Amino acid sequence: MARVLIIDDDRSFRESLAETVSSLGYEAIVAARGEQGLALLGRGGIDAVFLDFRLPDMTGIAVLRAIKGKPGSETPPVIMLTAHTSVDNTIEAMKLGAFEHLAKPIGRRTVENMLSAAMASRGSAAQRATQVDEGEFIASSERMRETVKLIGRAAASEATVLITGETGSGKEIVARALHRHSMRAAHPFVAINCAAIPQDLLESELFGHMRGAFTGATASRTGIFAQADGGTLLLDEIGDMSANLQAKLLRVLAEGVILPLGAERPQAVDVRLLAATHRDLSQQVAAGRFREDLFYRLNVINIPVPPLRERHEDIIALAEYFLVLASDTPKTLSAEARHGLETYSWPGNVRELRNVIERATILARGASIEIADLGLTGTAFTPISHEAAHPARHLPMALAQLEERMIRTALAETAGNRAETARRLGIRRQLLYAKLRHYGIE
């Protein structure tokens, strides 16, 4: 029988989780303190660990570091538990080798799935991590939770990372998080937008030039590769880079050297390269517009950033964060404004949301931002009446709106696959068909 250690100071939760673990066919062992848990681990024979972030004698991170720092035999997969997540703790836990992070409370099916996956991972390097909430990098949605887990895994390595996503979705924020949580955090982070600089000047920006290298080069210039030496370099919108520069970048990745324009000798650089693009580079490769060998060099780890319309749970949290940044005078969002933000499709993603909030703080006459202050118009925006904006007065209407929204979201995520939609929603297909007819969804 596999043995599962539960380290948590909440007696009620600890006993409930132990009962669930036992009912699933595992032997549950419990500890209320970090040192007690480490002592039990020291005796050996533990196959998986549930570990709380907050303990009375030490932090969960400290316990995890002690577990993963033990030399010799393989350590058991550790599933972190917390009711209060943060970006730093999440990524730090992943870097240390946490298998997963779960927000309390957790249900029986989640425990079963986690333990099954954890047991299957024994002897595997496929460790996983958690969630995040740090400024613009707010992530309560499941899609962003997965993105943060990838950030955590990638931050612990030196591998090249390709960050993909729509314009304005937050690719540079992901890149900065990767740098901040890497071993290079004390060194420079440098970013350049390859699409914003004319291609005939981009080479000089990247690699630098010597005095007299070309007309107008009255002084030598250090390129951004050299500026980022020891740190991290983000090449944003790399899909717009010319074929000539792609070949030169490939050499830098292969040999670790740059050749400034007009220089006679190459210069060694130590840079962790991140690339970002809103384009589908695999399609660019197929069309002959991007080098296949460079694509594979860049795409060692791919981190996709979901568009804001697929991060519905993050919209209001982001809006409230931008409110704090935009004005020294505290302002709030009215119920109608919140609904407007949630029902807009956000083609410009997080960048558009920030601009909308900044505009609204200027236009709002009082302490409350109303729907008219947002300036959201067009078919992507569905306003709601004042009465319907108060679910306490019209609960059936609010529940129906929520149900319709959930169905539409699930349909979009499954590309219209109704069988998969029903499965995700946890209902029978016949009931889904009835709901589709009721809401007039094609």
N, C-alpha and C positions, 0 to 999 in steps of 0.2 A: 504494500500500500504506500503510495507517494505521500510525503509529509510536507505540509504547508505551514509556514510560520507566519503568524499575524502579530505585528508590532504596532500597537495603537493604545493610547491612554484613555480613550473613551470606552468605558466598561460596557455600556449598552451596545455600542456598535461592534466592539470586539467580540462579544459573546454571540451577537446575531450573525456576524460574518463567520465565526467558527462553526456555528450550527449549520449554516449554508454549505460551507466547505465539507463538513462531515457528511451531510446528506448527499453530496456529490461523489462520495466514495473515497475521499482523501482523509488522512489523519491531520487534524488541526492542532497546532501548538500555539499558545498565546503568550505574549509578553506586553507589559504595560509601559516599559521604559526602554530606551535605546540600549543601555549597557546590558540589561537583562536579555534583550534580543540577540545582541552580539555574543553573549555567553552561550546561549542556546545554539547559535550558528557554529560556534567554536567546537561543539561536540560532534558536528558532522551529521550527515544523513538528511539534510533539509533540501527539498526539491524545488521549492518556490517560496517567495516571501511577499506578503502584503505589508507595506511600510508607510506609516503616516508621516506627513511632512513636519507636523508639529508634535513634539514630545516634551515631557517635563524636564528631562535631564540633558538633552542634546537635540539638534535638529535632525530631521530625516535625511537631509543632504549629508550631514556628518556621518550618520549611520551607513548610508549608501557608499560614501567614500571609503569607510572602513571595510565594508564588505568587498568592494571591488579592488581594494588595495592589498588584499591578502595574496601573498605569493603562492605559487604551487598549483593546487587543484582548482578545477573549474568552479566558479561561483554560481549559485542558483540565480535564476531570473528574478528581478525585483520589480514588483508592481507598486508604484507610488500612489498614495491616496491623500487627498486634501479637499477641504471645502473652500480654500482660499488660494487660488493659483496666481502666479506671476510669471512673466517672461523669463526673468533671470533664473528662477528656481526650475522652471520647466526645461530650459536649454541646458542648465548645469546638470540636471538629473540625467538628461539624455547623453551628455558628454561623458558622464561617469559610467554609463552603461545601463541605465534603467530600462526595463523591458517595456513598460507602459505607464501612463499616468491616468488615473481615474478621478473624477470629481464625485465626492460623496453627495447623496447616498448612491449605492450601486445595487442593482437588482440581481436576482438569482441567475438569470440568463447571462448577464454580463460577467458574473463571477465564473460561471461554467465556461464561457467562451475564452476568457482570459487564461484560466488555468489550463485549458486544453491547448491553447496556442503556446503558453509558456513551457509546458511539458514537451511539446513538439520541438521547441527551439533549443532544447538542451544540446550543447555541442555545436550550436550554430552561432554565427556572428551577427545574425539579424536581430539586433537589439533595437528597441523603439523608445519613444518618449511622450511629450505632453501638450499643454495648452499655454495661452499667453495673453497678457494685457499690459502693454507698455506704450503709452502715448498713442501715436497714430497706428501703432501695431496692436490694435485691439482685436482680439480673436476669441469670440465665444462660439462662433459657428463651427460645425463639424468640419467644413471644408478648410477653414483656416487652422483648425486644430491639427489637421493632417499636414498642412504646410509647415507649421511650427515644428512638428516632429521631424520633418525632413531637415529643417534648419539646424536642429539640435544634432542630428546625426552628421550632417555635413560640416558643422563647425568644428567637430573633433578631428577632422581630417585636413589634408593639404590638397585634396582633389579639386580640379577645376569644376566649377558649377555653372550650369546654364539656367538662368531664371527666365521663365516665359510667362506672358500674361498680357492682357489688353493695356493700351495706353492709359495711364492714370490709376492703375490697379495697385501700385505700391511696390514695384520691383526693386527700386533703390532702397526702400526701407528694409526689404528682405536682405539685400546685400549688406547694408550697414549692420543688421543683426548678426549676420554670418561673421563679419569682421569683429564685432564687439565681443563675441563669445568664442573667438578663436585664440590660438596661441600667439597670434600677431596683433592682438588688441592694443598693445602699447606702441605700435608702430603706425605709420600713416595709412589712412584710407583715402584713396583718390578715385574720383569718378569722372568720366568724360562721355559726352553724348556724341557718338560717331555720326549721327544724322545731322547734327547742328553745325558741324564744321565742314567747309568745302573739302572734298577728297584730296585736292592737290596740296592742302595745308595740313591735313590730318596726319600724314607721315611725320612731319616735323613736330607736331604736338605730341605724338606718341613716343618718338625715339630721340627727339632733340636734333640740334644741328650745330655745326661749327661756324665760326665767323667766316664769312665769304663763301659759304656753301652754295648760295644762290643770290640773285640780285635782291638787295634789301636786307641781307643778313649781315647787319653791321656789328653784331655781337653774338657770341655763342649762347645757346639756349638749352637748358636741361629739359628733356622730355618727361612725360608723366610716368613712364616706366621707371626712370631713374628716381623721380620724386617719390614713387611708391616703394622704393627698395626696402625690403624687410617687412613690408606690410601687404596691403590688399589693393588691387586695382580692379575697378568695375568699368568694363566697356559696354556702355548702354547703347541700345539699338544697333547691335553688331551686325544685324541682317542688312544694314545699309552700307556696309564697308565694301570698297571696291575690290575687284579680283586681285589686283596687284598688291594691295595692302594685306589681303587675306594670306597670300603666299608668304609675306614677310612676317606676319604674326605667327604663322605656323612654325617658322624657323625659331622664333623666340621661345615658343612653347617646347620645341624639340631640344634646343641647345642651351636655353637659359642665358642668351646673350642678345644684346641689341647693337645696332650699328648706326650711330647718329649720322645725319646727312653731312657729308664732307669729311667724316672721320676716317682714319686709315686703319684703326684697329677696333675690333668689337669690344663691347663693355659688358661684363657679367652683371646680371641683376637677379635678385631673389625676391620674386613677387608671386603672391597667390592670386591667380586670375579668376575673376567672375565675369560672366557675360550675360547680358539681358537683351531681350527682343520681344516685340509684339507680333513678329512674323512667325510663320511656321517654317522653321529652317529645313525640315525634311522635305517640304514642298519646294523650297528654294533650291535644295540640292538636286531634286528631280528635274527642275526646270533649268539647271545649269547655271544658276545665279549665285550659288554658294558652294565652296569647295567641300567635297565629301570628307576628305581627310581632316580638315579643320573642324568640321561639324562633330566628328567623333572625338576629337581632342577636347572640344569644349563641353560636350554632352556626357561627361563622366558621371555627373550627378545632375539630374534635372529637377528643378523645384518650380512647379506651376503655381502661379498666384491667381486665385479665382476672382472673377469680376464681382463687383459689389452686389449686383442683382442676385448672385448665388451665395451671398453672405448676409441674408436677410436679418439674422439675429444681431449683426454688428452695426447696423445702420444708425440706430438711435444712440448707442454708446459712442460711436464716432462723432455724431453730430454734437452731442453734449461735450465731448472733449474739445472739438473745434470752437464751441461757444466760449469755453474758458480761455482759449488762446486768442480769440478775436476781440474780446472786450474786457476792460477792467471792471465794468459794472456787471454784476451777476444778472443773467437773463435766463429765462426758462422757455421751453417749447409748449405751446398749447396742445390740447388733444387733437385738434384738427391739423395742426402743423405736423405732429408726430405721424398721423395717418398719411398725410401727404408725402412725407419723406419715405415712409414704408412702402407706398404703392407706386412710387416713381421708379422707372427702370434703370436710371443712372448710366446712360451711355458713356459718360465721362468718368465713371467710377469714383474712387475716393477723392481724386483731385477735384472733380466737379462738386462733390458734396461739400468739400471745404470751401470752395468759392461761393456756393449757395449760402452757407452759414455766415461767412464773412459779410456778404451782401445784406443778409437779413438783419444782422446786428446793427448795421448802419441805418437801414430803413425803418426798423421797429421803433415806434413812438414811445412805448412803455417798456416795462420789465419783462413782458411776455411776447414772444415771437409768434405772430399769427400766420395763418396759411398764406395770406396775401403777401406777407413780407418775403416769402420764399421765392416767389416769381417762377414757380413751376407750372409750365403750360404744355399743351400738346397731347397727343394720344397716349403718351407714356404716363400721363398723370390722371388719376381718378380721384376727384375730390369727394368728400363725404359731408353730409349735412351736419349741422351743429348738434341736433338731437341724437343722431346715430353715433356721434363721437363719444357718447357717454354710455359705455357698456353697462354700468350699474343700473341705468334706467331702461336699457333695451338689451338685456342679456341674450335673448334668442337671436336677435339680429347680429350681435357681436359674435356669437358662436357660429352662426351660419357664415359670416364673413371669414372667420378664421378657418372653418372647414373648407370653404371654396379656395382660399389662398393655399392651404396645404395641398389640396388636390392638384391645383395648377402648377405648383412648384414641383411636386413629385412627377407629374407628367413631363415637365420641361427637363428634369434631370434624367429621365429615362427615355428621352427622345420620342415620347408618345407611346411607348410600350405599355399597354394597359395591364397586362398580366404582371409585369414587374412593378408597375405603379401600385397595384393592389397589394402585392407582397410587401412593399416598403411601408404602405400605410397600415398594414396589418388587418385588412378587411377582405371579404370574399369578392371575386370579380363581379358577381351579379349585383352586389351592393354598390360597387364602384360605378357600374353602368347606370344604375338608377340615379346616383348622385350626378353623374355627367349630364344626364337628361334634365335633372332638376335645375342645374345651374347653367344649362345651355352651352356646355363645353363640347366643342366638336372633337 
